[in-house]
């Protein structure tokens, strides 16, 4: 099974990369449309504009979109911001190109419909299933026309409603693409404009890291509100002295980069950050780059809920147990801190302690609802312990 799954992913990884890059490029080239929410059936209502792919006319597609009535109830996922025209366009293109390249495959993800999720989760044994986030970081794409990504998880249906993750491909607007084969728990490939580099867990990616640099996966206003403890200007976070501009500074504050979604995690293996903070739980399709960063080695991921590091196999357990978003048993990828090996231990301990305290404050038991008051849209609470799905190499 191990060798068979590895061969399957190796065979399809390259075309999946090309599809991800194409969808990313086409989405970034969309003409600007004033902010509004879309939930439309692109495949049926503007199919003449979307096929064949070689004749795609972006402007005509957007004109067709503008004339269609909006149905905001179409997708299953209620995570993140309301659906935008970029989200729907990217999903429609990704579905079309994946189905063209891999006939018979099934596709679900953030923008998927109830029927798409139902079909994917009940796929027959041996069917390829793609779980996708076609436009991660939509808010930043709309704001600066950049910093978004396309995330694709490649699964194999193994029967009884179970899907096994073969690997993932994530491509960002920075020109980087990180490919993770789950058969190789400590190896990923990172493709960039300057070529391809194989990253292994020998610490080779840790050179040139500036002490005290931390990026946050927090583009939304709600997420930024979760970072107040990080922006405490009175704390030194135990940093060593630094030489800057010919002068020595002691206990300098953290250098913080606030970004959105997957791009920071895609670039982390070769980037210059010591830490990446994920301040809120992530959906599976958002977190594929996190899994790949861990697989690259030279780093660890500490859960906000426990203050303890999670193992690679425990992380894989989350990805192999998929259900419909928001339904019973739905389990997000827990928030936490990605830490590069060799980071200042004092700084690390302070960050972990503060992150854990912030998590406990945010997860205080809610008051018992008064009699007669109906609570709606309840989502089962997240388990604080990882639940592995078993040996992924079986």
C-alpha positions in Angstrom: 0.0 0.0 0.0 2.8 2.4 0.9 4.6 2.0 -2.4 1.4 2.0 -4.4 0.2 5.3 -2.8 3.6 6.9 -3.4 3.5 6.0 -7.1 0.0 7.4 -7.4 1.0 10.8 -6.0 4.2 11.0 -7.9 2.3 10.5 -11.1 -0.2 13.3 -10.5 1.8 15.8 -8.5 3.2 17.7 -11.5 -0.1 18.2 -13.4 -1.8 19.2 -10.1 1.0 21.9 -9.6 0.4 23.2 -13.1 -3.4 23.4 -12.5 -2.9 25.2 -9.2 -0.6 27.7 -10.8 -3.0 28.3 -13.7 -6.0 28.9 -11.4 -3.9 31.2 -9.2 -2.8 33.3 -12.2 -6.3 33.5 -13.8 -7.9 34.5 -10.5 -5.3 37.3 -10.0 -6.0 38.6 -13.5 -9.8 39.0 -12.9 -11.0 42.6 -13.4 -12.0 44.4 -10.2 -15.6 44.1 -9.1 -17.0 46.2 -6.2 -17.4 44.2 -3.0 -20.4 42.0 -3.0 -21.1 38.4 -2.2 -21.6 35.7 -4.8 -23.0 32.2 -4.5 -23.7 31.2 -8.1 -23.6 28.2 -10.3 -20.8 29.2 -12.7 -20.6 25.7 -14.2 -24.2 25.8 -15.5 -24.9 29.5 -16.1 -21.6 30.7 -17.7 -20.3 27.4 -19.0 -20.1 28.9 -22.5 -17.5 31.3 -21.1 -15.5 28.7 -19.2 -15.0 26.0 -21.9 -12.8 25.2 -23.5 -10.1 26.5 -21.1 -7.9 27.7 -24.0 -10.5 30.2 -25.0 -11.3 31.6 -21.6 -12.2 35.3 -21.7 -11.9 36.8 -18.2 -13.8 40.0 -19.0 -16.8 38.1 -20.5 -16.9 35.8 -17.6 -17.1 38.6 -15.2 -19.8 40.4 -17.3 -21.8 37.2 -17.2 -21.3 36.9 -13.4 -22.6 40.4 -12.9 -25.9 39.6 -14.6 -26.7 36.5 -12.4 -28.8 36.5 -9.3 -26.9 35.7 -6.2 -27.6 32.6 -4.0 -25.4 32.9 -0.9 -26.6 29.5 0.5 -24.8 27.4 -2.1 -21.7 26.3 -0.4 -21.4 24.1 2.7 -18.6 25.8 4.5 -19.4 28.8 6.7 -15.8 29.4 7.7 -14.2 32.8 7.1 -15.6 35.7 5.1 -18.6 35.6 2.9 -18.1 34.1 -0.5 -16.8 36.4 -3.2 -16.7 36.3 -7.0 -13.0 35.4 -6.8 -13.8 32.4 -4.7 -16.5 31.1 -7.0 -14.5 31.7 -10.1 -11.4 29.9 -8.7 -13.5 27.0 -7.6 -15.2 26.6 -11.0 -11.9 26.7 -12.8 -10.3 24.3 -10.4 -13.1 21.8 -10.7 -13.1 22.0 -14.5 -9.3 21.6 -14.9 -9.0 18.7 -12.3 -11.9 16.8 -13.9 -10.4 17.3 -17.3 -7.0 16.0 -16.1 -8.3 13.2 -13.9 -11.6 11.9 -15.3 -13.8 10.3 -12.6 -12.2 12.3 -9.7 -14.4 14.0 -7.1 -13.8 17.4 -5.6 -14.9 19.1 -2.4 -13.6 22.0 -0.3 -14.4 25.5 1.0 -16.6 26.5 -1.9 -18.2 23.1 -2.5 -21.9 22.4 -2.5 -23.6 19.9 -0.2 -23.9 17.5 -3.2 -20.1 17.8 -3.9 -19.2 17.1 -0.3 -21.7 14.2 -0.1 -20.2 12.6 -3.3 -16.6 13.1 -2.1 -17.2 11.6 1.3 -18.9 8.5 -0.1 -16.5 7.9 -3.0 -15.9 4.3 -4.0 -12.7 2.6 -3.1 -9.8 3.7 -5.3 -11.3 7.0 -6.5 -9.2 10.1 -6.4 -10.7 12.9 -4.3 -9.4 16.5 -4.1 -10.1 18.7 -1.1 -9.4 22.2 -2.2 -9.2 25.8 -1.1 -9.2 27.5 -4.5 -8.6 31.1 -3.3 -7.1 31.2 0.2 -6.5 34.8 1.3 -9.4 36.4 -0.6 -9.5 39.5 1.6 -5.8 40.2 0.8 -6.3 39.4 -2.9 -9.1 42.0 -3.0 -7.0 44.5 -1.0 -3.6 44.3 -2.7 -4.2 41.8 -5.6 -1.6 39.5 -4.1 -0.8 37.2 -1.1 -3.4 34.6 -2.0 -2.8 30.9 -2.6 -4.4 27.7 -4.1 -4.3 24.7 -1.7 -5.0 21.2 -3.0 -5.1 18.0 -0.9 -4.9 14.8 -2.9 -6.8 11.9 -1.3 -7.5 8.3 -2.2 -10.9 6.8 -1.1 -10.2 3.6 0.9 -13.8 2.5 1.6 -16.3 2.9 4.4 -16.4 6.6 3.8 -12.7 7.1 4.6 -10.2 9.2 2.7 -6.4 8.8 2.9 -4.2 11.8 2.3 -1.6 11.0 -0.4 -0.1 14.5 -0.5 -0.7 18.2 -1.0 0.2 21.0 -3.3 0.0 24.7 -2.4 1.0 27.5 -4.7 1.2 31.1 -3.6 1.2 34.5 -5.3 4.8 34.9 -4.3 5.7 32.4 -6.9 6.4 29.5 -4.5 4.9 26.1 -4.6 5.3 23.5 -1.8 4.6 19.9 -2.6 4.3 17.3 0.2 4.2 13.6 -0.3 2.8 12.0 2.9 4.7 8.8 2.1 7.8 10.7 3.0 7.1 12.2 6.4 10.3 14.3 6.5 10.6 15.5 2.9 8.9 18.2 0.7 9.8 20.0 -2.4 9.6 23.7 -2.6 9.4 25.2 -6.1 10.2 28.9 -6.7 11.1 31.3 -9.4 14.8 30.3 -9.1 14.1 26.6 -9.4 13.3 23.6 -7.3 14.8 22.7 -4.0 14.4 19.5 -2.0 14.2 20.3 1.7 15.1 17.6 4.2 15.3 17.6 8.0 19.0 18.3 8.3 18.6 21.9 9.3 19.8 23.2 5.9 16.9 25.6 5.6 17.8 27.4 8.9 20.5 29.7 7.6 20.1 33.4 7.6 17.2 33.5 10.1 16.9 36.8 11.9 16.3 36.4 15.6 12.9 37.4 16.9 11.0 37.4 13.6 7.4 36.1 13.7 4.7 35.9 11.1 1.1 35.5 11.9 -1.6 33.8 9.8 -4.2 36.5 10.7 -5.6 38.6 7.9 -9.2 38.9 9.2 -10.2 41.5 11.8 -11.4 38.8 14.1 -8.0 37.1 14.0 -6.1 40.3 14.5 -8.1 40.8 17.7 -6.7 37.5 18.9 -3.2 38.9 18.7 -3.4 41.6 21.3 -1.1 39.7 23.6 1.5 39.4 20.9 1.6 43.2 20.3 2.4 44.0 23.9 5.1 46.7 23.4 6.2 46.5 27.1 7.4 43.0 26.7 10.9 42.1 25.5 10.2 38.4 25.0 13.7 37.6 26.2 15.5 38.5 23.0 19.2 38.8 22.9 21.0 42.0 22.2 21.2 43.0 18.5 23.6 45.1 16.5 21.8 47.5 14.3 23.0 50.7 12.6 26.3 50.5 14.4 24.6 50.4 17.8 23.7 47.6 20.2 20.1 47.2 21.3 18.9 45.0 24.2 15.7 43.2 24.5 14.4 44.4 21.2 10.7 43.8 20.5 9.6 41.1 18.1 9.6 41.8 14.4 6.0 40.9 13.4 4.7 40.3 9.9 0.9 40.0 9.6 -0.1 38.1 6.6 -3.1 36.0 5.4 -3.7 32.4 4.9 -1.2 29.9 3.5 1.5 32.0 1.7 3.6 32.5 4.9 3.5 28.8 5.6 4.4 27.9 2.0 7.5 30.1 2.2 8.5 29.2 5.8 10.9 26.3 5.0 13.2 28.7 3.1 12.1 31.9 4.8 13.8 34.0 7.5 11.1 33.8 10.2 11.8 32.0 13.5 8.1 31.6 14.3 4.7 31.5 12.6 1.7 32.0 14.9 -1.6 30.5 13.9 -3.9 32.3 16.3 -7.1 30.5 15.4 -8.1 27.0 14.4 -7.7 26.2 10.7 -9.8 24.2 8.3 -8.2 21.2 6.7 -8.0 22.8 3.3 -6.3 25.9 4.9 -3.7 23.9 6.8 -2.1 21.7 4.0 0.9 24.1 4.0 1.3 23.7 7.7 1.5 20.0 7.3 4.1 20.4 4.6 6.2 22.8 6.7 6.3 20.3 9.5 7.3 17.6 7.0 10.2 19.7 5.8 11.8 19.4 9.2 13.8 21.8 11.2 10.7 23.0 13.1 8.0 22.0 15.5 4.4 22.9 16.1 3.1 23.6 19.6 -0.6 23.5 20.2 -2.2 26.6 21.8 -4.6 24.4 23.8 -1.9 22.3 25.5 1.3 24.2 25.2 2.9 21.0 24.0 4.3 20.0 20.6 2.3 17.7 18.3 3.8 14.9 16.3 3.7 14.5 12.6 1.6 11.4 12.8 -0.9 13.1 15.1 -1.2 15.9 12.6 -1.8 13.5 9.8 -4.6 12.0 11.9 -6.6 15.2 11.6 -6.4 15.2 7.8 -7.4 11.6 7.3 -10.7 11.9 9.2 -12.8 14.3 7.1 -16.5 15.1 7.5 -18.7 17.8 6.0 -17.8 21.3 7.4 -19.7 22.3 10.5 -21.2 18.9 10.9 -20.9 16.5 13.8 -17.4 15.3 14.1 -15.9 18.2 12.2 -12.5 18.9 13.6 -10.4 21.9 12.7 -6.6 21.9 12.8 -5.7 23.4 16.2 -4.2 26.8 16.6 -0.6 26.9 17.6 3.0 28.2 17.1 5.4 26.9 14.4 8.9 27.2 15.9 12.1 26.9 13.9 14.8 24.7 15.5 17.5 26.8 17.2 15.1 29.7 18.2 16.0 31.5 21.4 14.6 29.2 24.2 13.7 32.2 26.4 11.7 33.8 23.7 10.1 30.5 22.7 9.0 29.8 26.3 7.5 33.3 26.7 5.6 33.0 23.5 4.2 29.5 24.3 3.1 30.6 27.8 1.4 33.7 26.5 -0.3 31.9 23.6 -1.6 29.2 26.0 -2.9 31.8 28.4 -4.7 33.6 25.5 -6.2 30.3 24.4 -7.5 29.5 27.9 -9.0 33.0 28.2 -10.7 32.7 24.8 -12.1 29.2 25.7 -13.6 29.9 29.1 -16.8 27.9 29.7 -19.8 29.7 28.4 -22.7 30.6 30.8 -25.5 28.0 31.0 -28.3 29.2 28.6 -31.4 30.5 30.3 -34.5 28.4 30.0 -36.6 29.3 27.0 -33.7 30.7 25.0 -32.8 28.7 21.9 -29.2 28.5 20.8 -28.7 28.3 17.0 -25.9 27.2 14.8 -24.1 25.3 17.5 -20.8 23.6 16.3 -19.3 20.8 18.4 -16.3 22.0 20.5 -12.8 21.2 19.3 -11.1 18.3 20.9 -8.0 19.5 22.8 -6.2 16.2 22.2 -5.1 15.0 18.7 -6.9 12.0 17.4 -4.6 10.0 15.1 -6.4 8.0 12.4 -3.8 5.3 12.5 -0.6 4.4 10.7 -0.7 6.4 7.4 1.9 4.0 5.9 -0.2 0.9 6.3 
